[in-house]
């Protein structure tokens, strides 16, 4: 177990190093941020001074080395636009993004697991067919368009829910959370619903497929023959067996949701890290983009790691090597 | 395939109504995209055909059912939405197909090489694939477009970079099982060079699963392209795809002009749904394990 942990941590570090190098090389060869930062009437001297000040006039290897050294100390450079540490800008926005992601997953799970199970147990009934067609539609629906439809319906036409921003937040254990008060909660509904629909469709299909497979297995037949009620067989024994793939996918999807938050956050002007990175890309704010990519990569590496560990806890047959 | 195999395939395929429905939707979208210059009432990119007094028109389709100019309304520049959607569909489908073709070709060749060569080559290629797969597609494509800037060609490359992994893994898997077969040994025995064995002998035998994945991934590529275009990181404004049209419409949403974003979105959904249904059916028909 210890050897496995050590190996995984080393692997993760190599991955992060690769990511940082690839991104840095690409950034280095992309446009000059100085032109964006200064007004067009700036003199050549001003341009050179700013380039020197930002360290952009030094050779590539030196820039990368400085970047790596600082990165290890948790310093990924200062934002050109905000003139604040890039890491701080992003870390400040992580709770908003996580709040969105977790509420979406929660929503998808509490609806998706029962719906998928129902569709598997009564595959020929009309609600089951409706659930499956709905899930196909959910997978085909582009996330950003769904968001727009929700805004159009609930904000523009009906005027029930707000369509942009996070609303009021409450401090809880040092973190700003929106869902603890009514205003923040109302702001959360549309964006998290937008993210949840795709995840919901995915979970329904996964649970249904897993359930149908499990229901054919011998131990289910045995339990039924033993005289256990249908409910107990389904809700206790079958459910236990499909939870492993569901947990894995949900863990991995969490990473996807955090990445996809760039879309949802742009639509709903949600002040999370996704919106920050899109704004930074358009504003050529190189350090923030770089810091975002590295921090998100770090989150992914950690998530994958946790999913692997949870996997072994749920299924003792799997041995980590 | 022989004629008999074709008719057998056709018979299998048409057994599912949803598959046929998907095929029809895909065909219609393909035709609409192909014939856009001939069937659209207006060339939306010809500035001499745009008139500002015709801007912000609501759709007339629901009042009187007629096929005409501005039946789906117009946008802020007096552009007929119906024509814009046809042209947008053209670009969306083009990017989807081109990126799929590119990534399938590259991915298949790399996977073939990994499977045939084995050893260190295999390990290295597959490690890269694993690392890439642990990051979401949108993030990789976003990074490339963020650094590189907008462009039709660039987005095709970006989507191909995201998708090659799927083909490489599948091709490698099939190659590993093909490698053990007698015809490969025979080809080796007569002194055929490795490149020729891979491309001429093995490639045709591993193509079926690649085609199936390709169909499903086209829908994915189209969604990814429109998402990036919606974020302003996709195709340039001069060649708007469905995603860029939806973004443009989103700006006008709060002034109540819902049609500018709604109709391109419906167009996008029809393509994606059609290709998904078609792909699902192809997978079922071509997968020998599911054969009765």
Interface residues (C-beta under 8 A of the other chain):
Chain A: X15 X18 X23 X26 X27 X29 X30 X31 X136 X137 X139 X140 X141 X142 X143 X144 X145 X148 X149 X151 X152 X156 X255 X256 X259 X260 X262 X263 X266 X267 X278 X281 X282 X289 X293 X296 X297 X300 X301 X304
Chain B: X131 X134 X135 X136 X138 X139 X142 X143 X144 X146 X147 X148 X149 X219 X223 X226 X227 X230 X231 X232 X233 X243 X246 X249 X250 X253 X254 X256 X258 X261 X262 X265 X268 X269 X272 X273 X276 X277
